[in-house]
């Protein structure tokens, strides 16, 4: 009985903790971008508007998934530890000051895949199950 209780406590600590989601997001770029890998810091800088150029010299075009998609909230939580409301506030301040603009937000996942396929500097995040040969995984966020 004692070992069952210990097992249940360990299970809830590991799988019930806020940091564990069981989902695997990856950051991907257009396969023709010339980028093989990015650091977490580079992805943060691109998605938070600090700079918009990939290491290959291609202009980065960060793309956010639709606001109602779970992956968007998960991405920012895994990347910078922030809730969407905090990210929205961050962008509201920057847009108001005229410093930069937020990542392009698509209306649906098919539009996201179309941009990834056709824009050399496209960079976004996908569930690992959505990755196809037309994109290159440059960072794992799990």
Buried (B, 14 or more C-beta within 10 A) or exposed (E): EEEEEEEEEEEEEEEEEEEEBEBBBBBBBBBBBBBEEBEBEBBEBBBBBEEBEBBBEBEBBBBBBBEEBEBBBBBBBBBBEBEBEEBBEBBEEBEEEEEEEBBBBBEEBEBBBEBBBEBBBBBBBBBBEBBEEEBBBBBEBE
